[in-house]
């Protein structure tokens, strides 16, 4: 029987347990460079078997929110090195999640107020990002109309991911996770109801639908080694105007098979069904995802499968024991519980985090959560 609290071998990287700290955007890098406060935040949580960093943009155009630390300048590499050195000093392991938001951005975050770039010129209806308002203040604003990338420009984005992966290794990370989930750039290419291209990156045929994803994976793997690469997906997710499309099962089964053939360290699935729990849609989505997980697990072979999304100790134990997943990722519980592994292992109560400080603030609601004490 799988034990969440025993060591686990991730393609030669020894993890202290099967519990993963999922990527969490916290918007604390005021200069877009990781700093001492970020280093303390992650080090406090380094008893996780694996930490996956918050999304770190691969370029200026990849930003969709204020105060996210990037991974494309020498200063940003040095900032992340401070974080990884601190995490490693207490025995932690850490992957960098490398990220490009595509159309989920705003002109105020782009160079010279240019439009964001994407697979399409379609606006993400109803989506908002944390950027600058017309008056120059910070706040949530509707996403700007994107510009569809020219065919030759796609290769530039691929190279940005490869360089970001190289930068991450220079910064001391143990590997990288390519952020292919949650309605960002990769899904904008994969979804045929969003991607209206007619070139080789169109979404009308399976090979073309997956072309961008596999080109990035291959470029990143060639640069740092496939055993140091993970890939995050969110099948059936509908964040940021991502409609469900008929070819979802075919698409993600083929994606998982292709990732397995490439020998990646892991595939990380984000379950978004809990966002729809107030109606039948949530239950239907949860069952569809479970069925897809079974197919992906079979297709992945020896590639590790991680699941995140509304995770609990009971769910993590059941899913790992059944063999459906290998590692369990916890997101929001890690905000208020830096010692989450110990709390889960000993049955100690969990602190409920303050939602008001999830994305704004300084130390409050970030590094001031205390370990459990019976006193």
C-alpha positions in Angstrom: 0.0 0.0 0.0 1.3 3.5 -0.9 2.3 5.5 2.1 2.1 9.3 1.7 4.8 9.8 4.2 7.4 7.5 2.8 10.2 8.5 0.4 9.5 8.5 -3.3 11.9 8.3 -6.3 11.1 10.9 -9.0 13.4 10.0 -11.9 16.4 9.8 -9.6 15.3 12.7 -7.4 14.6 11.4 -3.9 11.5 13.0 -2.3 11.0 12.9 1.4 7.3 12.0 1.0 4.5 11.9 -1.7 3.1 15.3 -0.8 3.6 18.1 -3.3 3.1 21.8 -2.7 1.2 22.9 -5.7 2.0 26.2 -7.5 0.3 29.2 -5.9 0.3 32.7 -7.3 0.9 35.0 -4.3 2.0 38.3 -6.0 4.6 39.3 -3.5 7.5 40.1 -5.8 7.1 43.9 -6.2 10.1 44.2 -8.6 9.3 40.9 -10.4 12.4 39.4 -8.8 12.3 36.7 -6.1 13.6 38.1 -2.8 14.3 37.2 0.9 10.6 37.1 1.7 9.9 34.5 -1.0 12.9 32.5 0.2 11.5 32.4 3.7 8.0 31.5 2.5 9.2 28.5 0.5 11.7 27.4 3.1 8.9 27.4 5.7 7.1 24.8 3.5 10.1 22.7 2.5 9.0 19.6 4.3 6.8 18.9 1.2 8.2 16.1 -0.8 8.3 18.5 -3.8 7.6 22.2 -4.0 6.4 23.5 -7.4 7.0 27.3 -7.5 4.4 29.9 -8.3 4.2 30.5 -12.1 7.3 32.3 -13.2 6.9 34.1 -16.6 9.4 33.1 -19.4 9.3 36.7 -20.9 7.9 40.1 -20.4 5.0 39.2 -22.8 4.3 36.1 -20.7 3.2 38.2 -17.7 -0.5 38.4 -16.9 -0.5 39.7 -13.3 1.5 42.2 -11.3 4.2 41.2 -8.9 5.0 37.8 -10.2 8.8 36.9 -10.2 10.1 36.1 -13.7 12.9 33.8 -14.9 14.2 35.7 -17.9 16.8 38.2 -16.6 20.1 37.8 -14.7 18.5 39.6 -11.6 15.6 37.2 -11.6 17.9 34.1 -11.9 19.9 35.5 -8.9 16.6 36.1 -7.0 15.4 32.5 -7.5 18.9 31.2 -6.5 18.4 32.8 -3.1 15.1 30.8 -2.8 16.5 27.4 -4.0 19.6 27.7 -1.8 17.4 28.3 1.2 15.0 25.4 0.4 17.9 23.0 -0.3 19.6 24.0 3.0 16.8 22.3 4.9 16.5 19.3 2.6 13.7 20.5 0.3 13.3 19.8 -3.4 11.9 22.4 -5.8 10.8 22.7 -9.5 10.1 26.0 -11.2 6.8 26.4 -13.0 7.6 28.2 -16.2 4.7 30.2 -17.6 3.3 32.2 -20.4 -0.3 33.5 -20.0 -1.0 34.2 -23.6 -4.2 36.3 -24.0 -4.8 36.3 -20.2 -3.1 39.7 -19.8 -3.5 43.4 -20.2 -1.8 46.0 -22.3 -0.5 47.8 -19.1 1.6 44.7 -18.4 3.2 44.6 -21.9 6.1 46.4 -23.4 4.9 49.8 -24.8 1.3 48.8 -24.1 1.3 46.3 -26.9 -1.5 43.7 -27.0 -0.9 40.3 -25.5 0.0 37.5 -27.9 -1.9 34.3 -28.2 -2.9 31.6 -30.7 -5.9 33.8 -31.6 -7.2 37.3 -31.7 -10.3 36.4 -29.6 -10.8 38.1 -26.3 -11.1 35.9 -23.2 -14.7 37.0 -22.3 -15.3 37.7 -18.6 -11.6 37.2 -17.6 -9.9 39.7 -15.4 -6.2 40.2 -14.4 -4.4 42.1 -11.7 -2.8 45.0 -13.6 -3.0 48.8 -14.0 -6.3 50.6 -14.3 -6.9 53.6 -16.7 -6.0 55.9 -13.8 -2.7 54.1 -13.2 -3.8 52.4 -10.0 -3.5 48.7 -9.4 -6.6 46.5 -9.6 -8.4 43.9 -11.5 -9.2 44.8 -15.1 -10.7 43.0 -18.0 -8.2 41.3 -20.3 -7.1 43.1 -23.4 -7.8 42.0 -27.0 -4.8 39.8 -28.0 -2.9 39.6 -31.2 -2.5 36.2 -32.9 1.1 35.1 -33.2 2.5 34.9 -36.7 3.6 31.4 -37.6 7.3 32.3 -37.5 6.8 33.9 -34.0 5.7 30.7 -32.4 9.3 29.4 -32.6 10.4 32.4 -30.5 8.0 31.4 -27.7 9.3 27.9 -27.9 12.9 29.2 -27.4 11.8 31.4 -24.5 10.6 28.3 -22.7 13.8 26.5 -23.4 15.9 29.4 -22.2 13.7 29.8 -19.1 14.3 26.1 -18.3 18.1 26.7 -18.6 17.8 29.8 -16.4 15.9 27.8 -13.8 18.6 25.2 -13.6 21.2 28.0 -13.3 19.0 29.3 -10.4 19.4 26.0 -8.7 16.0 24.4 -9.3 15.8 20.6 -9.4 13.7 20.8 -12.5 10.9 22.7 -14.3 7.1 22.3 -14.7 5.7 23.6 -18.0 2.4 25.3 -17.2 0.1 23.9 -19.8 -3.1 24.4 -17.8 -5.8 26.8 -16.5 -6.6 28.5 -19.8 -3.2 29.9 -20.5 -1.2 29.8 -23.7 -0.9 26.1 -24.2 -4.7 25.6 -23.9 -5.3 28.5 -26.2 -3.5 26.5 -28.9 -5.1 23.2 -28.0 -8.8 24.2 -27.8 -10.5 24.2 -31.2 -13.2 26.5 -29.9 -10.6 29.2 -29.1 -7.8 28.5 -31.7 -9.0 29.8 -35.1 -5.7 29.5 -36.9 -5.3 27.9 -40.3 -1.6 27.2 -40.3 0.3 24.2 -38.9 -0.6 25.3 -35.3 -4.4 25.2 -36.0 -6.6 23.1 -33.7 -8.6 21.3 -36.3 -6.4 18.2 -36.4 -4.9 16.3 -33.4 -1.3 16.6 -34.5 -1.6 20.3 -35.1 -3.5 20.8 -31.9 -0.6 19.3 -29.9 2.2 20.7 -32.0 3.0 23.7 -29.9 3.0 21.7 -26.7 5.3 19.0 -28.0 7.7 21.6 -29.6 8.1 23.3 -26.2 8.5 20.0 -24.3 11.1 18.8 -26.8 13.0 22.1 -26.7 13.0 22.2 -22.9 14.0 18.5 -22.6 16.8 19.0 -25.1 18.1 21.9 -23.0 17.9 20.4 -19.5 17.0 16.7 -19.8 13.5 15.1 -19.9 13.9 13.6 -16.5 13.9 17.1 -15.1 10.7 18.2 -16.8 7.1 18.1 -15.7 4.0 19.2 -17.5 0.7 20.6 -16.0 -2.7 20.0 -17.5 -6.3 20.8 -16.6 -8.7 18.7 -18.7 -12.3 19.9 -18.6 -11.2 23.1 -17.0 -13.1 26.2 -18.1 -11.2 29.0 -16.5 -10.7 32.1 -18.6 -13.2 31.4 -21.2 -12.1 27.9 -22.1 -15.2 26.0 -23.4 -15.3 22.3 -23.2 -14.9 20.8 -26.7 -15.8 17.3 -28.1 -12.2 16.2 -28.7 -11.1 16.7 -25.1 -10.6 13.0 -24.3 -8.8 12.3 -27.6 -6.6 15.3 -27.1 -5.5 14.7 -23.5 -5.0 10.9 -24.0 -2.7 11.6 -27.0 -0.9 14.4 -25.0 -0.3 12.0 -22.1 0.9 9.3 -24.4 3.3 11.7 -26.1 4.6 13.0 -22.8 5.3 9.4 -21.7 7.2 8.6 -24.9 9.4 11.6 -24.2 10.3 10.3 -20.7 9.2 13.3 -18.6 9.5 13.3 -14.9 5.8 13.7 -14.3 2.4 14.9 -15.6 0.5 17.2 -13.1 -3.3 17.2 -13.4 -5.3 20.1 -12.0 -8.8 19.0 -11.1 -11.2 22.0 -11.4 -14.4 20.2 -10.9 -14.8 21.6 -7.4 -15.4 25.0 -9.0 -18.8 23.7 -10.2 -20.0 21.8 -7.1 -23.2 23.9 -6.8 -24.7 22.0 -9.8 -24.6 18.7 -11.6 -21.9 20.0 -13.9 -19.3 19.5 -11.1 -20.2 15.8 -10.5 -20.2 15.2 -14.2 -16.9 16.9 -14.7 -15.4 15.0 -11.8 -16.4 11.6 -13.2 -15.2 12.6 -16.7 -11.8 13.6 -15.2 -11.6 10.3 -13.2 -12.2 8.3 -16.4 -9.6 10.4 -18.2 -7.1 10.0 -15.3 -7.4 6.2 -15.7 -6.6 6.4 -19.5 -3.7 8.9 -18.9 -2.3 6.7 -16.1 -2.2 3.8 -18.5 -0.7 5.9 -21.3 1.9 7.4 -19.0 3.5 4.1 -18.1 6.4 4.9 -15.8 5.9 8.6 -15.9 4.7 9.9 -12.6 1.1 11.2 -12.2 0.4 14.1 -9.8 -3.1 15.3 -9.0 -4.1 18.6 -7.5 -7.4 20.4 -6.7 -9.5 20.3 -3.6 -7.1 17.7 -2.1 -7.6 16.2 1.3 -5.7 13.7 3.3 -8.4 11.1 2.8 -8.6 11.6 -0.9 -4.8 11.6 -1.3 -4.5 8.3 0.6 -7.3 6.7 -1.4 -6.0 7.8 -4.8 -2.4 6.8 -4.1 -3.3 3.5 -2.5 -5.5 2.6 -5.6 -2.6 3.4 -7.8 -4.5 6.0 -9.8 -2.0 8.7 -8.9 1.5 8.6 -7.6 1.8 12.0 -5.8 -0.8 14.2 -4.2 -0.6 18.0 -4.5 -2.1 20.4 -2.0 -2.6 24.1 -2.9 -4.5 26.4 -0.5 -3.9 24.3 2.6 -0.2 25.2 2.2 -1.0 28.9 2.5 -2.0 28.7 6.1 -0.1 25.6 7.1 3.7 25.8 6.4 4.0 22.5 8.3 1.3 20.8 6.4 3.0 17.4 6.1 3.3 17.1 9.9 -0.2 18.3 10.5 -1.5 15.6 8.0 0.7 12.9 9.5 -0.3 13.5 13.1 -3.9 14.5 12.6 -3.4 18.0 13.8 -6.0 20.7 12.9 -5.4 22.9 9.8 -5.4 26.6 9.9 -7.9 28.3 7.6 -6.0 30.9 5.5 -7.1 34.5 5.1 -8.4 34.8 1.6 -8.1 38.6 1.7 -4.3 38.2 1.7 -4.0 35.5 -1.0 -2.8 37.9 -3.8 -2.1 41.2 -2.1 -0.1 42.4 0.9 3.4 41.9 2.4 4.3 39.6 5.3 0.8 39.4 6.6 -1.0 36.3 5.3 2.3 35.2 3.7 5.1 34.3 6.1 3.3 34.9 9.4 1.5 31.6 9.7 2.9 29.6 12.6 3.6 25.9 12.8 1.1 23.9 14.9 1.4 24.2 18.7 -0.8 22.4 21.2 -0.4 25.3 23.6 
